[in-house]
Amino acid sequence: MINVNKTAAGTKRLLFILFMAAFSLLMLMPILWMFSTSLRAPQDSFKLPPAFLPDDWQWHNYITAWLSVPYGRFITNSLTISVTAVTVTLIITAMASYSFSRIKFPGRDIVFLFFLSGIMIPAQSTLIPRFMVISRLGLVNTPLALVLPALIYPMGIFLTRQYMKTIPASYDEAAYMDGANHLRIFLHVIAPMSVPALAVVAVLHFLGTWNDFLNALIFLYKPEVMTLPLGLNLLKGYQGTGSPAVVIAGIMISMIFPLLLYVFGQKYLLSGANISGLKS
């Protein structure tokens, strides 16, 4: 009877593994198709019916994508803007979340609702006012044109605040008994315990800033200050006459840094994925 149960459990486990493997392959299909397309010859990009594997593997498409535009400059610009925005945003988010979750002051909930309203306002509706402000400050065609609007991340404040509210107040009380003030409690108690939530915020905000095409299109037009999403648009060539395979090769290269972020930050992402703080 025991052997029968073990066999049934083993069969279920095998079926579950096969199902998850098939599901993972299904999720990877768009990326595999992009990789396959990036290695095609230009005339094979529109061949009907399309073939999954290229007839002739054009590995030089990646070299062409790198050399056709100042790709290294685009990566440097995107990294500078994204890392700067995320770093400052995490500091602001952590401090604001601590204030909203651990410090009681008059009008706290009203101010918090004001911050949450930023989630409900479409970014496109504020595009013209932002352009007017950035233009009058003389920041058009500078990295600050993208960094400054990205410093406040309402969704990040919401997630981190909710996460901090799940941390028992006994930690604060014990620190108060030891003579700690709010700054020490924030730096040495609450902030270290909130690293999983801040890691999720960092990844979400980095991806949003890294992939930001609209703001770069509005505020940047000189090649030396363009970010990677805007610079990749140059690979299309005049009136879209460029090779689609080269464009997709450029996109595949641009996926390396977000992928590395996931690989090295997965420990914090997995622990932060269970943000029970969504329950206030």
BAGUFI-36386 format. One record per residue (C-alpha): residue in three letters; residue number from 1; x, y, z. Coordinates in nm, 3 decimals, padded with zeros to 5 digits. Layout:
<rs>
+------+-----+---------+---------+---------+
| rest |  nr |      c1 |      c2 |      c3 |
+------+-----+---------+---------+---------+
|  ala | NUM |       X |       Y |       Z |
...
+------+-----+---------+---------+---------+
</rs>
This chain:
<rs>
+------+-----+---------+---------+---------+
| rest |  nr |      c1 |      c2 |      c3 |
+------+-----+---------+---------+---------+
|  met |   1 |  00.000 |  00.000 |  00.000 |
|  ile |   2 |  00.290 |  00.231 |  00.086 |
|  asn |   3 |  00.459 |  00.156 | -00.246 |
|  val |   4 |  00.137 |  00.239 | -00.432 |
|  asn |   5 |  00.113 |  00.574 | -00.254 |
|  lys |   6 |  00.477 |  00.651 | -00.332 |
|  thr |   7 |  00.424 |  00.562 | -00.697 |
|  ala |   8 |  00.115 |  00.784 | -00.719 |
|  ala |   9 |  00.300 |  01.071 | -00.551 |
|  gly |  10 |  00.595 |  01.026 | -00.786 |
|  thr |  11 |  00.364 |  01.025 | -01.088 |
|  lys |  12 |  00.193 |  01.344 | -00.973 |
|  arg |  13 |  00.529 |  01.509 | -00.916 |
|  leu |  14 |  00.650 |  01.406 | -01.263 |
|  leu |  15 |  00.331 |  01.537 | -01.426 |
|  phe |  16 |  00.365 |  01.864 | -01.234 |
|  ile |  17 |  00.728 |  01.903 | -01.347 |
|  leu |  18 |  00.635 |  01.831 | -01.709 |
|  phe |  19 |  00.348 |  02.080 | -01.691 |
|  met |  20 |  00.569 |  02.353 | -01.544 |
|  ala |  21 |  00.841 |  02.282 | -01.803 |
|  ala |  22 |  00.588 |  02.315 | -02.086 |
|  phe |  23 |  00.444 |  02.632 | -01.930 |
|  ser |  24 |  00.794 |  02.782 | -01.890 |
|  leu |  25 |  00.874 |  02.702 | -02.253 |
|  leu |  26 |  00.551 |  02.872 | -02.357 |
|  met |  27 |  00.649 |  03.184 | -02.160 |
|  leu |  28 |  00.995 |  03.180 | -02.321 |
|  met |  29 |  00.864 |  03.147 | -02.675 |
|  pro |  30 |  00.849 |  03.525 | -02.747 |
|  ile |  31 |  01.211 |  03.567 | -02.634 |
|  leu |  32 |  01.323 |  03.261 | -02.832 |
|  trp |  33 |  01.140 |  03.396 | -03.138 |
|  met |  34 |  01.311 |  03.734 | -03.095 |
|  phe |  35 |  01.650 |  03.563 | -03.067 |
|  ser |  36 |  01.581 |  03.358 | -03.378 |
|  thr |  37 |  01.464 |  03.667 | -03.570 |
|  ser |  38 |  01.774 |  03.861 | -03.467 |
|  leu |  39 |  01.986 |  03.605 | -03.654 |
|  arg |  40 |  01.797 |  03.615 | -03.984 |
|  ala |  41 |  01.902 |  03.769 | -04.310 |
|  pro |  42 |  01.702 |  04.083 | -04.403 |
|  gln |  43 |  01.514 |  03.903 | -04.682 |
|  asp |  44 |  01.407 |  03.625 | -04.444 |
|  ser |  45 |  01.241 |  03.859 | -04.194 |
|  phe |  46 |  00.917 |  03.873 | -04.395 |
|  lys |  47 |  00.921 |  03.523 | -04.542 |
|  leu |  48 |  00.586 |  03.342 | -04.546 |
|  pro |  49 |  00.528 |  03.101 | -04.392 |
|  pro |  50 |  00.779 |  03.209 | -04.127 |
|  ala |  51 |  01.038 |  02.957 | -04.011 |
|  phe |  52 |  01.132 |  02.934 | -03.645 |
|  leu |  53 |  01.500 |  02.881 | -03.720 |
|  pro |  54 |  01.683 |  03.099 | -03.973 |
|  asp |  55 |  01.824 |  02.941 | -04.286 |
|  asp |  56 |  02.150 |  03.131 | -04.247 |
|  trp |  57 |  02.262 |  03.232 | -03.897 |
|  gln |  58 |  02.362 |  03.597 | -03.925 |
|  trp |  59 |  02.560 |  03.648 | -03.603 |
|  his |  60 |  02.705 |  03.970 | -03.742 |
|  asn |  61 |  02.365 |  04.134 | -03.691 |
|  tyr |  62 |  02.469 |  04.197 | -03.332 |
|  ile |  63 |  02.792 |  04.362 | -03.444 |
|  thr |  64 |  02.597 |  04.571 | -03.695 |
|  ala |  65 |  02.350 |  04.681 | -03.426 |
|  trp |  66 |  02.638 |  04.783 | -03.198 |
|  leu |  67 |  02.833 |  04.972 | -03.463 |
|  ser |  68 |  02.545 |  05.134 | -03.654 |
|  val |  69 |  02.467 |  05.371 | -03.366 |
|  pro |  70 |  02.667 |  05.488 | -03.061 |
|  tyr |  71 |  02.533 |  05.192 | -02.863 |
|  gly |  72 |  02.787 |  05.219 | -02.583 |
|  arg |  73 |  02.691 |  05.584 | -02.528 |
|  phe |  74 |  02.321 |  05.493 | -02.518 |
|  ile |  75 |  02.386 |  05.224 | -02.255 |
|  thr |  76 |  02.594 |  05.464 | -02.046 |
|  asn |  77 |  02.322 |  05.729 | -02.060 |
|  ser |  78 |  02.049 |  05.481 | -01.966 |
|  leu |  79 |  02.252 |  05.336 | -01.680 |
|  thr |  80 |  02.340 |  05.680 | -01.546 |
|  ile |  81 |  01.978 |  05.796 | -01.552 |
|  ser |  82 |  01.831 |  05.471 | -01.420 |
|  val |  83 |  02.082 |  05.414 | -01.139 |
|  thr |  84 |  02.068 |  05.778 | -01.027 |
|  ala |  85 |  01.687 |  05.785 | -01.031 |
|  val |  86 |  01.653 |  05.452 | -00.849 |
|  thr |  87 |  01.912 |  05.538 | -00.583 |
|  val |  88 |  01.757 |  05.872 | -00.492 |
|  thr |  89 |  01.406 |  05.728 | -00.521 |
|  leu |  90 |  01.485 |  05.449 | -00.274 |
|  ile |  91 |  01.607 |  05.704 | -00.018 |
|  ile |  92 |  01.297 |  05.920 | -00.061 |
|  thr |  93 |  01.066 |  05.618 | -00.066 |
|  ala |  94 |  01.214 |  05.465 |  00.249 |
|  met |  95 |  01.199 |  05.791 |  00.445 |
|  ala |  96 |  00.847 |  05.877 |  00.329 |
|  ser |  97 |  00.724 |  05.525 |  00.400 |
|  tyr |  98 |  00.872 |  05.537 |  00.751 |
|  ser |  99 |  00.700 |  05.868 |  00.816 |
|  phe | 100 |  00.362 |  05.739 |  00.694 |
|  ser | 101 |  00.384 |  05.408 |  00.881 |
|  arg | 102 |  00.566 |  05.479 |  01.208 |
|  ile | 103 |  00.522 |  05.849 |  01.290 |
|  lys | 104 |  00.185 |  05.987 |  01.394 |
|  phe | 105 |  00.131 |  06.348 |  01.290 |
|  pro | 106 | -00.181 |  06.555 |  01.211 |
|  gly | 107 | -00.312 |  06.498 |  00.858 |
|  arg | 108 | -00.091 |  06.194 |  00.795 |
|  asp | 109 | -00.360 |  05.993 |  00.619 |
|  ile | 110 | -00.468 |  06.291 |  00.409 |
|  val | 111 | -00.112 |  06.352 |  00.293 |
|  phe | 112 | -00.076 |  05.981 |  00.216 |
|  leu | 113 | -00.391 |  05.989 |  00.003 |
|  phe | 114 | -00.241 |  06.288 | -00.178 |
|  phe | 115 |  00.062 |  06.078 | -00.262 |
|  leu | 116 | -00.157 |  05.790 | -00.377 |
|  ser | 117 | -00.335 |  06.024 | -00.618 |
|  gly | 118 | -00.014 |  06.021 | -00.820 |
|  ile | 119 | -00.089 |  05.659 | -00.912 |
|  met | 120 | -00.429 |  05.753 | -01.052 |
|  ile | 121 | -00.311 |  06.037 | -01.277 |
|  pro | 122 | -00.196 |  05.919 | -01.623 |
|  ala | 123 |  00.159 |  06.028 | -01.696 |
|  gln | 124 |  00.054 |  06.148 | -02.042 |
|  ser | 125 | -00.179 |  06.408 | -01.889 |
|  thr | 126 |  00.113 |  06.578 | -01.714 |
|  leu | 127 |  00.345 |  06.569 | -02.013 |
|  ile | 128 |  00.288 |  06.928 | -02.129 |
|  pro | 129 |  00.323 |  07.085 | -01.781 |
|  arg | 130 |  00.638 |  06.881 | -01.720 |
|  phe | 131 |  00.785 |  06.991 | -02.050 |
|  met | 132 |  00.713 |  07.355 | -01.967 |
|  val | 133 |  00.882 |  07.323 | -01.628 |
|  ile | 134 |  01.183 |  07.133 | -01.764 |
|  ser | 135 |  01.217 |  07.379 | -02.052 |
|  arg | 136 |  01.207 |  07.686 | -01.824 |
|  leu | 137 |  01.468 |  07.527 | -01.601 |
|  gly | 138 |  01.691 |  07.484 | -01.905 |
|  leu | 139 |  01.718 |  07.107 | -01.858 |
|  val | 140 |  01.604 |  06.991 | -02.202 |
|  asn | 141 |  01.865 |  06.760 | -02.356 |
|  thr | 142 |  02.017 |  06.682 | -02.015 |
|  pro | 143 |  01.989 |  06.366 | -01.801 |
|  leu | 144 |  01.813 |  06.569 | -01.531 |
|  ala | 145 |  01.515 |  06.606 | -01.763 |
|  leu | 146 |  01.446 |  06.236 | -01.704 |
|  val | 147 |  01.589 |  06.199 | -01.354 |
|  leu | 148 |  01.394 |  06.473 | -01.175 |
|  pro | 149 |  01.041 |  06.356 | -01.271 |
|  ala | 150 |  01.137 |  05.999 | -01.175 |
|  leu | 151 |  01.247 |  06.079 | -00.819 |
|  ile | 152 |  00.898 |  06.045 | -00.669 |
|  tyr | 153 |  00.750 |  05.697 | -00.713 |
|  pro | 154 |  00.403 |  05.684 | -00.551 |
|  met | 155 |  00.357 |  05.311 | -00.606 |
|  gly | 156 |  00.690 |  05.246 | -00.434 |
|  ile | 157 |  00.588 |  05.459 | -00.136 |
|  phe | 158 |  00.258 |  05.271 | -00.115 |
|  leu | 159 |  00.419 |  04.923 | -00.126 |
|  thr | 160 |  00.697 |  05.007 |  00.120 |
|  arg | 161 |  00.463 |  05.185 |  00.362 |
|  gln | 162 |  00.229 |  04.888 |  00.367 |
|  tyr | 163 |  00.524 |  04.653 |  00.423 |
|  met | 164 |  00.656 |  04.864 |  00.713 |
|  lys | 165 |  00.314 |  04.861 |  00.877 |
|  thr | 166 |  00.346 |  04.482 |  00.918 |
|  ile | 167 |  00.665 |  04.520 |  01.125 |
|  pro | 168 |  00.564 |  04.490 |  01.492 |
|  ala | 169 |  00.575 |  04.812 |  01.694 |
|  ser | 170 |  00.768 |  04.627 |  01.965 |
|  tyr | 171 |  01.087 |  04.687 |  01.765 |
|  asp | 172 |  01.033 |  05.062 |  01.787 |
|  glu | 173 |  00.951 |  05.042 |  02.156 |
|  ala | 174 |  01.263 |  04.840 |  02.232 |
|  ala | 175 |  01.476 |  05.091 |  02.043 |
|  tyr | 176 |  01.311 |  05.379 |  02.230 |
|  met | 177 |  01.396 |  05.206 |  02.558 |
|  asp | 178 |  01.760 |  05.201 |  02.448 |
|  gly | 179 |  01.749 |  05.575 |  02.382 |
|  ala | 180 |  01.722 |  05.566 |  02.003 |
|  asn | 181 |  01.552 |  05.847 |  01.815 |
|  his | 182 |  01.352 |  05.822 |  01.492 |
|  leu | 183 |  01.663 |  05.854 |  01.274 |
|  arg | 184 |  01.842 |  05.564 |  01.445 |
|  ile | 185 |  01.529 |  05.350 |  01.444 |
|  phe | 186 |  01.484 |  05.415 |  01.074 |
|  leu | 187 |  01.848 |  05.350 |  00.979 |
|  his | 188 |  01.922 |  05.053 |  01.205 |
|  val | 189 |  01.586 |  04.881 |  01.255 |
|  ile | 190 |  01.308 |  04.953 |  01.007 |
|  ala | 191 |  01.508 |  05.017 |  00.688 |
|  pro | 192 |  01.713 |  04.693 |  00.711 |
|  met | 193 |  01.395 |  04.495 |  00.775 |
|  ser | 194 |  01.230 |  04.656 |  00.472 |
|  val | 195 |  01.501 |  04.554 |  00.223 |
|  pro | 196 |  01.274 |  04.297 |  00.047 |
|  ala | 197 |  01.008 |  04.560 | -00.024 |
|  leu | 198 |  01.269 |  04.815 | -00.130 |
|  ala | 199 |  01.425 |  04.556 | -00.361 |
|  val | 200 |  01.091 |  04.508 | -00.537 |
|  val | 201 |  01.054 |  04.886 | -00.568 |
|  ala | 202 |  01.409 |  04.914 | -00.706 |
|  val | 203 |  01.347 |  04.652 | -00.976 |
|  leu | 204 |  01.011 |  04.795 | -01.080 |
|  his | 205 |  01.142 |  05.151 | -01.093 |
|  phe | 206 |  01.465 |  05.052 | -01.271 |
|  leu | 207 |  01.270 |  04.871 | -01.542 |
|  gly | 208 |  01.031 |  05.163 | -01.581 |
|  thr | 209 |  01.315 |  05.414 | -01.610 |
|  trp | 210 |  01.529 |  05.188 | -01.829 |
|  asn | 211 |  01.244 |  05.128 | -02.076 |
|  asp | 212 |  01.113 |  05.486 | -02.073 |
|  phe | 213 |  01.072 |  05.586 | -02.437 |
|  leu | 214 |  00.806 |  05.859 | -02.423 |
|  asn | 215 |  00.986 |  06.098 | -02.189 |
|  ala | 216 |  01.316 |  06.047 | -02.372 |
|  leu | 217 |  01.141 |  06.121 | -02.700 |
|  ile | 218 |  01.000 |  06.447 | -02.562 |
|  phe | 219 |  01.302 |  06.580 | -02.372 |
|  leu | 220 |  01.604 |  06.444 | -02.562 |
|  tyr | 221 |  01.690 |  06.487 | -02.928 |
|  lys | 222 |  02.069 |  06.507 | -02.941 |
|  pro | 223 |  02.232 |  06.166 | -03.006 |
|  glu | 224 |  02.496 |  06.217 | -02.736 |
|  val | 225 |  02.230 |  06.234 | -02.461 |
|  met | 226 |  01.981 |  05.977 | -02.597 |
|  thr | 227 |  01.888 |  05.678 | -02.384 |
|  leu | 228 |  01.884 |  05.321 | -02.513 |
|  pro | 229 |  01.510 |  05.293 | -02.600 |
|  leu | 230 |  01.527 |  05.616 | -02.800 |
|  gly | 231 |  01.860 |  05.526 | -02.957 |
|  leu | 232 |  01.730 |  05.187 | -03.071 |
|  asn | 233 |  01.471 |  05.371 | -03.274 |
|  leu | 234 |  01.757 |  05.495 | -03.495 |
|  leu | 235 |  01.827 |  05.137 | -03.604 |
|  lys | 236 |  01.507 |  05.139 | -03.810 |
|  gly | 237 |  01.678 |  05.366 | -04.058 |
|  tyr | 238 |  01.524 |  05.635 | -04.273 |
|  gln | 239 |  01.150 |  05.567 | -04.314 |
|  gly | 240 |  01.192 |  05.219 | -04.168 |
|  thr | 241 |  01.436 |  05.095 | -04.432 |
|  gly | 242 |  01.665 |  04.928 | -04.178 |
|  ser | 243 |  01.687 |  04.554 | -04.122 |
|  pro | 244 |  01.431 |  04.422 | -03.867 |
|  ala | 245 |  01.681 |  04.157 | -03.763 |
|  val | 246 |  01.936 |  04.425 | -03.669 |
|  val | 247 |  01.673 |  04.617 | -03.471 |
|  ile | 248 |  01.577 |  04.305 | -03.275 |
|  ala | 249 |  01.946 |  04.224 | -03.221 |
|  gly | 250 |  01.980 |  04.566 | -03.060 |
|  ile | 251 |  01.676 |  04.495 | -02.843 |
|  met | 252 |  01.822 |  04.162 | -02.734 |
|  ile | 253 |  02.141 |  04.337 | -02.619 |
|  ser | 254 |  01.934 |  04.591 | -02.424 |
|  met | 255 |  01.775 |  04.306 | -02.224 |
|  ile | 256 |  02.107 |  04.205 | -02.066 |
|  phe | 257 |  02.110 |  04.460 | -01.784 |
|  pro | 258 |  01.750 |  04.401 | -01.663 |
|  leu | 259 |  01.821 |  04.027 | -01.678 |
|  leu | 260 |  02.134 |  04.069 | -01.464 |
|  leu | 261 |  01.929 |  04.273 | -01.218 |
|  tyr | 262 |  01.685 |  03.985 | -01.181 |
|  val | 263 |  01.961 |  03.723 | -01.148 |
|  phe | 264 |  02.158 |  03.900 | -00.875 |
|  gly | 265 |  01.851 |  04.036 | -00.693 |
|  gln | 266 |  01.633 |  03.726 | -00.702 |
|  lys | 267 |  01.696 |  03.647 | -00.333 |
|  tyr | 268 |  01.540 |  03.977 | -00.229 |
|  leu | 269 |  01.271 |  03.958 | -00.496 |
|  leu | 270 |  01.154 |  03.616 | -00.382 |
|  ser | 271 |  01.134 |  03.728 | -00.020 |
|  gly | 272 |  00.970 |  04.055 | -00.123 |
|  ala | 273 |  00.719 |  03.887 | -00.351 |
|  asn | 274 |  00.522 |  03.789 | -00.042 |
|  ile | 275 |  00.446 |  04.148 |  00.055 |
|  ser | 276 |  00.172 |  04.075 |  00.302 |
|  gly | 277 |  00.186 |  04.446 |  00.380 |
|  leu | 278 | -00.077 |  04.496 |  00.113 |
|  lys | 279 | -00.310 |  04.417 |  00.402 |
|  ser | 280 | -00.303 |  04.736 |  00.606 |
+------+-----+---------+---------+---------+
</rs>
